[in-house]
């Protein structure tokens, strides 16, 4: 008879399951490569260098998916709609955002269930951000 190992370890977070920061950075980097070439979305970024925006999005996703809470330490509550209020986010903008985000997810090659969960969040968030009819 053998003794079983205790199962006291906490379950793996989504953040850990997808590969942590490296995976999120890949998704965000591919996403911002698309944004940089998209005249509609690029106009929503006052900075010529998209690096700071990419870092903020990386930190947000890290925290959202169970990683470090650095985003809140540096920026407080996400307040996503408020932070995007100065920009007219239309259905076209949402569709463009989702197109580039899908490219990022595709580049990451997540397990199907993780991809579906991340994509569902992205779709929900993108729809939530619409603040202008067109």
Steps between C-alpha positions, in 0.01 A plus 500: 500500500636843408421830661342760278648846472306777670302714260532828686646693207276779378354457154694656216375844396397575144806727486729210588315255276553713189870557566501818708645833395682367193174386342316820586788706360483304174125557469536870579803549272324344200186701583692830505679416175155499344392816682809683376388435141131578560414863432180490706647340813838674484319834518376403848855487635649842572849354538703438185667214682245230578740340750345660811149401389620145436654483846177624662294239312749228593479598868121511483473152349755362745290619791166409345606142435651435844855627474668785687283797600752754373238670284293606802809600694607734220167617358226425751166359388494424126196726431512387139198691371610820672854474364364453148225764527701768314501280189206417275491122520268386223397157375765539229763576765387197698523278194849627419610452862366145497669423166842597638433330832403180320834515318674522837311203637570301185872572535494370859352163398326447831326178587150515346321544835737781603470666161120486525504652849739782405308568177166511684645759739640706211164499321313598816747780580497632143120516496499669841731775373272621220402855588411657166246409231734541212 
